Amino acid sequence: MRDQKNRHPSSLPVPNTKYSTSLCREFAAPRARGQKCSKPMKKNSASQSAFFHPRIFASFILCSAGAWFALFSFAATPPSGTLSDTSGPIMYTAGPFFQANQSPVFELDSGPRCDQQGFPCDTYKLTLKVPSGYAASHPKAVVRATMSWVDTGSTQAHYDIYIFKTPRNDCNPNDCTQPDGSEQADSQASSFLGPRNPQIAYVAVTSDTQTYTVMIIPNTPSGETVKVVIDLLPGTDGALTPGFGGPDPTTPGVPRYMNFYAPPGSSAQPSSGEFNIGYNPATGRILTMNSGPIWRITPAELLKPALPECCEGLWENKSSGVTDIGLDPILWTDQKAGRTFASNSTAGANAVYAYSDDDGDSWTPVGISPPNGGADHETIGSGPYPASVPLGNDAVNKGRAVYYCSQDVVGPASCQRSDNLGASYGPGVPAYNGQGSSVPGGNDCGGLHGHLHVAPDGTVWLPVSQCFGLQGGAFSTDAGNTWTEFKVTNGFSQKDGADPSIGIDSDGVIYFAYVRNEPVAKNQPPEGHAHVAVGKRNADNTVTWLNDTDIGATHGIKNAAEIEAVGGSSGRAGVGFIGTDLTGDYEQLSFPGQWYAFIATTYDQGKTWVTVNATPNDPVQNHTGVWQQGGAQTDRNLLDFNEITVDKNGRVLFGYSDGCVTIGCIGGTAPNDFVAFQRVARQTGGKSLFASFDPSTDTTAPILAKAPCLSGVRDVTGSQLTWKVPDNGGSGIVKYFIYRGTTAGGEDLITPIGQVAGDKTTYTDGTADPTVKDYFYRVRALTTISGGLALGAISNEVDLKVTAITVPPVALSCSGINVVLDAAGDAHDP
């Protein structure tokens, strides 16, 4: 959901005052973002007296107590300090605090507010000084700030800590001591729901000398004095992974991928989104949704006339109209029935809901459903009915039960079932409540859930990230009438982190994909590894866990997010996620990691996994974090999840949002773009998730390369050809042959007019006669099979006619005199 992505352990008590503004501010006049509240309050009210502007007598009574107590509060002691590699930890205290500051304002602010009008805070100036070259030789080093306190009131106090790297041009003043909510901190430890004590913030060390402003926000104080300990963690577990982010070597049987890219300037290129993907085996089309609008991709080989598989697909806007704008986009395609469901609400499958039986050409724009009772993270899924609920022989539902679930931010979640293929739904049934197993009828699982999936035997699985310190969820064996809680052994929860996901193979074995709060050595930065735990449900409704594998270890991945799983034939499953090789708190804006999309596959029930980079040399987020909580943080562009499915041949389709799309961002010379352009990684070779497709692809030996996707232009100087790289069949491409003719289909395929090395995708035909009206071209790849060279499939044909040369504008010097364009680069500008 774009409005409330709040994660915290369900075991933590949540004060009732969390979502209310402070009493002083409830009586203030309405204000726009950045406008100051009408009641003046001195900035660091932990150390300075506060006063109010009289409005009404009630406001005076409510505010005066806080103002009086603030007279006796104190600033940071000491107010500043210097940290080095030899200084050891430094410590300061601040408080006591009495006046609340409940910023950032939810879904409006990117960072905290600190001013004289009702947003008190405390600031501390930190200076980092380490020897020259330290940052370069310690790429995983971080500064850690740990804030703790002892509650003095009758309820749990709540404090947050923020770290700004200074100076910053977007702050006024540039030391960020008075932010107005528009400036996201470089690092923070905060929680939208309930206090955490201690709060620990990490900021990466990227230079040898750096100043910071450390800010304490008293969200719900009751007179506490907080203690902050700041230390330097060198990150001694080694350097970054050599070659991280590059392509994987070609090996027969190992999956290979191409990517579909959203059309420029379209609604498939939003500024933020969470990806949903569906696939209809009857038509071969893909449907996507990551912010509201729904797009349909027809792969190139299904077009008329057909094009090579590696060509870009046809993207068409097939939005339903009613789900274009909302709170929480979700899309699901039932591959057996061919029906696609879409919703963009959290209250049930009713008003902001639609379904289509023709891949979006037409929609039924409403469902009949009572309110679900949830407020966040809706999910839709479908599958067969269990044998105990024989409702699946109806021609209306085509043997498919459809489920809709959502949860109520912190504790409970409920699910509804449709027996008429999503046209209407019954009442919600609680799946879990988050009250804790110590309470009669209570569950340890609470808060946000991932996407539900249905097993071949009709068991409904709903994964949950917070189950009293572990990850797990709930399952139903009676079509959603009752639910049973389960937990993953040693599946440690992150404090925030990704939703888990469950893939299910044809035997009903589950593949629980999750990001594990990885145990690390003392005084090492935190890590969140991509894991898959393989489990079998027993007759007594317990789960036996067979193994648990770190699927990013082969690539040195230290932090992962947005993990999704899908099952296939017996023992086969695929998992997509984004990952980086950098340790530390990966949610922070200043996190310097590079993120790529990875896909892991197993063919032996999780005993072994093969992981590949599906976006080599093209990061999806660059030198920043992936925010996994609620709010309006800048690095929340990728929101909460991606999604994965398979096509009719068992080839993986991983839909993901891309936040780094410009040349500068991809190359690391410019900041992250903070967008969420739609992308789909499509498996083109290697062993698929369906064993029945094995004879049609490479499994242990390479096969012929597929056809390149050819395009080109021509002018009087010749023909300029370019092509997209085809799937290589499991063997590296040695070279490309280029063929030419003067009639359609008349290319001489025996004698090429030229050739280029296998790492090239362009060719210029300088021998083309400008007096010849048409030249027709084709290209194909040459690979090595069984020790010999083999020609791959032929490309599409292009017909090139002479067009006018486009002359670029003449470059000018500063004086306006024409510049001499010097190819050698040794001339001076006149």
C-alpha positions, -999 to 999 in steps of 0.1 A, spaced: 0 0 0 13 34 -8 -3 51 23 5 28 52 35 5 50 41 1 87 60 -28 100 68 -35 135 68 -67 156 33 -76 166 45 -83 201 53 -47 208 26 -28 226 11 1 207 1 32 225 -33 46 216 -19 81 212 4 71 183 -18 84 154 -31 115 172 -13 148 170 -1 164 201 -27 182 222 -11 215 217 -13 211 179 -49 199 178 -60 235 185 -37 251 160 -49 266 128 -47 243 97 -15 248 77 0 237 45 33 218 42 62 240 53 39 266 69 47 272 105 22 262 132 6 292 149 18 284 184 54 294 189 78 270 206 115 275 209 135 251 189 154 228 212 127 227 237 146 201 256 167 229 268 147 261 264 114 273 277 83 270 256 53 294 254 20 295 235 -1 320 217 -35 322 235 -64 311 213 -90 296 235 -90 288 272 -90 250 265 -59 253 244 -42 272 273 -50 245 298 -38 217 275 -6 234 265 5 251 296 15 219 314 39 209 286 53 245 284 59 246 322 77 213 322 98 223 292 113 251 314 132 223 332 145 204 302 181 202 291 200 201 258 225 175 247 253 171 271 279 175 258 266 193 227 291 179 203 318 152 199 344 137 175 345 101 165 376 84 151 389 49 145 408 52 179 385 73 200 362 44 211 325 51 216 313 85 225 282 92 246 259 120 254 225 125 271 196 148 264 164 156 282 143 153 301 116 157 274 80 166 281 66 181 249 57 158 220 68 161 184 49 136 163 66 143 130 72 133 103 36 141 94 24 107 81 23 104 43 32 142 40 67 146 53 99 129 42 117 137 74 113 152 109 103 188 117 121 209 143 111 245 148 98 270 174 62 263 167 53 230 182 80 206 169 106 204 196 138 184 191 173 180 204 204 182 182 240 171 186 269 179 163 290 149 154 324 150 136 339 119 121 377 120 115 395 88 103 429 84 86 432 92 49 420 63 28 400 47 57 367 49 39 380 34 7 397 5 25 366 -1 47 337 -1 22 314 -17 48 322 7 77 293 25 94 287 49 122 262 35 147 241 56 170 222 37 197 196 57 217 180 42 248 159 54 278 141 43 309 104 50 310 93 73 338 56 76 329 27 52 331 29 42 294 58 34 271 76 65 258 86 68 222 117 85 208 131 85 173 166 94 162 177 109 128 212 116 113 218 142 87 252 144 68 261 180 67 263 205 52 233 199 29 220 224 3 184 214 8 185 223 45 181 258 59 203 263 78 226 238 60 235 220 92 199 206 92 192 217 127 157 231 117 142 208 91 107 215 80 97 179 71 107 181 34 143 169 41 147 131 45 175 123 70 204 103 57 198 77 83 171 72 109 157 48 135 120 55 138 88 35 139 54 46 128 36 21 151 48 19 187 81 25 204 113 6 200 139 8 228 167 10 219 165 28 186 196 21 165 206 42 134 234 34 110 250 57 84 276 44 59 311 59 61 318 73 26 345 99 33 373 102 58 360 135 73 323 142 77 301 162 100 266 151 111 236 165 129 222 139 152 186 147 161 163 133 187 125 136 182 104 131 214 74 115 197 56 104 230 77 116 259 69 115 296 99 132 312 127 108 301 164 116 297 177 96 267 213 83 263 230 81 229 261 60 223 279 66 190 306 42 177 324 33 145 319 -2 131 347 -10 106 329 -38 88 357 -63 91 340 -91 72 359 -82 40 357 -62 9 328 -59 -15 322 -88 -39 344 -86 -70 324 -82 -102 292 -77 -83 264 -67 -106 279 -81 -138 265 -109 -159 267 -146 -149 288 -170 -170 268 -190 -196 262 -226 -185 238 -250 -202 207 -255 -181 212 -223 -160 183 -199 -166 188 -169 -188 167 -138 -190 157 -109 -212 138 -78 -200 106 -60 -213 108 -22 -208 78 1 -204 72 25 -232 86 60 -226 63 87 -213 35 62 -205 17 55 -173 38 23 -170 66 47 -159 53 60 -126 73 77 -98 65 49 -74 48 15 -75 46 -21 -62 46 -46 -90 18 -71 -98 20 -95 -127 -5 -120 -143 -2 -144 -172 -28 -160 -194 -16 -194 -208 -45 -194 -234 -33 -162 -251 4 -160 -239 -2 -124 -228 12 -107 -197 -7 -82 -176 11 -58 -152 1 -32 -126 23 -13 -102 5 19 -94 -30 17 -108 -30 16 -146 -30 -19 -160 -8 -27 -190 -8 -58 -213 23 -71 -229 21 -93 -260 55 -110 -266 70 -103 -300 68 -139 -312 30 -137 -308 26 -106 -329 14 -106 -365 38 -107 -383 58 -125 -357 92 -111 -346 121 -128 -328 115 -136 -291 141 -110 -280 123 -81 -296 104 -58 -273 68 -69 -267 38 -48 -276 27 -28 -245 -10 -17 -245 -28 3 -218 -57 -19 -207 -67 -1 -175 -100 -9 -160 -109 27 -152 -121 20 -116 -87 7 -103 -65 34 -119 -62 53 -86 -64 40 -51 -46 29 -20 -31 -5 -27 -28 -19 -63 -32 -56 -67 -36 -78 -97 -40 -116 -101 -46 -139 -131 -61 -173 -126 -43 -193 -152 -69 -221 -153 -99 -199 -157 -82 -171 -177 -98 -144 -155 -77 -114 -142 -87 -96 -111 -76 -61 -101 -83 -40 -70 -69 -8 -56 -85 -6 -22 -81 -23 12 -117 -24 23 -128 -54 2 -134 -65 -34 -163 -40 -41 -161 -5 -55 -124 -2 -65 -124 -36 -81 -128 -52 -115 -122 -84 -134 -117 -93 -170 -120 -125 -191 -102 -111 -222 -69 -98 -209 -82 -64 -203 -101 -57 -235 -132 -53 -213 -138 -52 -176 -166 -59 -152 -160 -28 -130 -175 -38 -97 -177 -66 -72 -202 -74 -45 -185 -78 -12 -191 -68 24 -163 -46 39 -133 -68 48 -123 -48 79 -87 -44 68 -68 -12 61 -37 -24 43 -19 -49 21 -47 -65 2 -41 -97 -18 -61 -117 -42 -54 -154 -51 -73 -184 -64 -70 -221 -68 -89 -254 -65 -113 -262 -36 -101 -287 -11 -118 -321 -11 -135 -313 22 -154 -284 5 -169 -298 -27 -180 -265 -43 -157 -266 -73 -179 -284 -99 -200 -253 -107 -198 -241 -143 -198 -206 -129 -166 -209 -108 -149 -234 -131 -137 -252 -100 -118 -222 -87 -122 -206 -53 -111 -169 -52 -98 -153 -20 -94 -117 -9 -74 -109 22 -62 -77 39 -50 -67 73 -56 -40 98 -21 -24 100 -10 -38 133 -27 -70 144 -55 -89 126 -61 -100 91 -92 -114 76 -100 -133 43 -131 -136 22 -140 -163 -4 -158 -161 -36 -177 -191 -50 -186 -174 -83 -151 -166 -97 -148 -132 -80 -182 -117 -88 -191 -116 -52 -175 -125 -18 -187 -138 15 -180 -123 49 -144 -120 62 -129 -147 84 -100 -139 107 -68 -155 96 -47 -143 125 -51 -116 152 -16 -107 165 -27 -108 201 0 -133 211 -3 -170 218 -3 -163 255 -38 -149 251 -66 -175 248 -74 -177 211 -45 -154 203 -19 -157 175 17 -146 175 15 -136 138 3 -100 133 7 -70 110 14 -71 73 10 -102 52 23 -111 18 4 -125 -12 -18 -156 -7 -13 -187 -28 -33 -218 -31 -18 -253 -33 -30 -281 -57 -49 -297 -28 -67 -265 -21 -47 -254 10 -46 -216 12 -12 -202 24 -9 -166 37 27 -155 47 34 -131 75 67 -114 84 61 -108 121 52 -138 143 68 -129 176 103 -127 163 99 -153 136 84 -153 101 56 -176 93 19 -171 86 -14 -189 84 -29 -216 62 -64 -230 57 -73 -265 47 -111 -259 45 -114 -231 19 -108 -202 44 -133 -212 70 -106 -218 97 -69 -209 98 -39 -224 115 -7 -205 124 28 -217 114 63 -204 120 96 -209 102 123 -224 124 151 -198 128 133 -176 103 142 -144 122 122 -113 115 137 -80 105 124 -49 124 109 -38 91 118 -57 60 101 -74 31 69 -94 30 76 -131 27 62 -151 -2 52 -187 -7 57 -207 -39 40 -242 -41 51 -270 -63 28 -297 -79 33 -319 -48 21 -292 -25 56 -286 -10 60 -250 0 90 -227 -7 88 -200 19 109 -171 6 118 -144 31 145 -119 40 161 -131 72 175 -109 99 209 -126 96 228 -132 128 261 -112 126 292 -110 148 292 -85 176 297 -49 164 291 -57 128 266 -39 106 232 -56 102 224 -78 73 192 -92 57 198 -123 36 175 -138 10 164 -172 23 141 -200 12 128 -225 37 112 -257 22 84 -272 41 57 -299 40 24 -297 57 16 -328 78 -17 -345 84 -19 -330 119 -15 -295 104 21 -291 115 48 -282 91 81 -301 87 109 -279 75 133 -298 52 160 -272 47 166 -234 47 191 -219 21 207 -185 17 200 -181 -20 221 -149 -24 253 -163 -9 268 -173 -42 267 -137 -53 278 -122 -20 244 -106 -13 243 -91 22 209 -73 20 178 -82 1 143 -69 -4 110 -75 -22 113 -113 -24 87 -134 -43 83 -171 -50 65 -193 -75 63 -231 -77 64 -255 -107 67 -292 -112 76 -316 -85 107 -302 -66 109 -270 -88 105 -234 -77 117 -199 -86 124 -169 -64 129 -133 -75 143 -106 -53 165 -75 -54 198 -75 -36 231 -57 -28 265 -68 -16 267 -41 10 260 -46 47 243 -20 69 208 -6 73 197 -8 37 166 14 42 186 46 46 186 73 20 224 75 22 229 37 19 256 34 -8 247 0 -22 239 -10 -57 207 -31 -61 201 -57 -89 172 -81 -96 182 -117 -90 163 -149 -97 171 -182 -79 158 -216 -91 157 -251 -76 150 -284 -93 155 -307 -64 131 -295 -37 155 -268 -24 185 -290 -18 205 -269 -43 197 -235 -59 212 -216 -89 210 -178 -87 215 -154 -116 215 -117 -120 185 -108 -143 196 -72 -147 234 -73 -152 251 -39 -153 217 -23 -149 209 -16 -112 173 -11 -102 184 12 -74 218 28 -72 237 43 -42 206 46 -20 183 25 1 150 7 -3 126 21 23 103 -7 37 81 13 61 53 39 57 57 75 50 68 97 22 106 90 22 124 96 -10 138 61 -13 103 46 -10 99 47 -47 99 9 -50 73 6 -22 68 -29 -8 68 -58 -33 74 -72 -68 57 -103 -81 66 -135 -100 48 -161 -121 54 -186 -148 43 -190 -184 27 -220 -200 62 -236 -205 73 -230 -169 95 -201 -178 98 -175 -150 83 -141 -154 96 -117 -127 79 -83 -126 98 -56 -109 99 -18 -106 131 0 -118 142 30 -99 174 37 -118 167 44 -155 189 72 -168 224 67 -183 240 86 -154 223 66 -127 230 33 -143 266 42 -148 269 56 -112 278 91 -123 244 106 -113 221 101 -83 194 75 -82 163 85 -103 137 74 -76 111 62 -101 93 29 -105 93 21 -142 77 -13 -151 100 -41 -161 95 -78 -167 124 -102 -166 114 -131 -189 133 -165 -189 145 -173 -224 167 -203 -219 179 -229 -194 158 -254 -175 123 -241 -167 100 -249 -138 80 -274 -158 97 -308 -164 75 -313 -194 94 -285 -212 128 -300 -206 131 -316 -241 125 -281 -257 154 -263 -240 189 -268 -229 193 -287 -197 228 -303 -197 240 -294 -232 237 -263 -253 213 -259 -282 212 -235 -312 211 -198 -305 178 -181 -311 171 -153 -336 185 -117 -330 160 -88 -332 173 -66 -361 167 -30 -369 185 -3 -389 187 29 -408 203 39 -441 216 70 -458 239 78 -487 270 67 -466 257 32 -460 235 11 -438 237 11 -400 224 -21 -384 218 -28 -348 202 -58 -330 192 -72 -297 211 -101 -283 192 -134 -286 192 -162 -262 225 -181 -268 212 -216 -262 235 -222 -233 268 -214 -252 284 -180 -255 280 -163 -289 313 -163 -308 303 -140 -337 275 -127 -358 271 -130 -396 254 -103 -416 235 -111 -448 223 -88 -476 200 -89 -506 181 -66 -529 148 -83 -528 127 -95 -499 139 -130 -489 167 -127 -514 196 -125 -489 226 -147 -497 226 -169 -465 257 -188 -477 281 -159 -480 277 -131 -454 287 -96 -464 304 -91 -430 308 -104 -395 314 -90 -360 326 -104 -327 300 -119 -303 301 -90 -279 291 -65 -307 256 -57 -317 261 -31 -345 274 -32 -380 279 -6 -407 276 -16 -443 297 10 -461 294 -9 -494 257 -2 -499 251 16 -532 230 47 -527 214 42 -561 199 9 -551 164 15 -538 162 -13 -513 186 -34 -493 173 -63 -472 193 -75 -442 193 -104 -418 217 -114 -390 224 -146 -370 246 -157 -342 273 -184 -342 279 -204 -311 300 -235 -301 282 -268 -298 299 -302 -292 333 -286 -301 321 -272 -334 306 -239 -346 268 -238 -351 247 -212 -368 217 -200 -348 182 -190 -360 180 -162 -386 168 -128 -375 138 -109 -388 143 -91 -421 147 -53 -424 141 -34 -456 163 -2 -457 158 27 -480 180 57 -484 170 86 -461 185 121 -458 215 125 -435 207 143 -403 233 170 -398 239 179 -361 241 215 -352 276 231 -354 292 233 -319 300 269 -308 327 282 -286 319 306 -257 325 336 -281 301 322 -307 329 313 -332 326 279 -348 346 252 -330 370 232 -350 359 196 -343 392 177 -337 390 139 -338 424 136 -322 413 157 -293 445 178 -291 432 211 -305 423 241 -283 389 258 -283 393 292 -301 
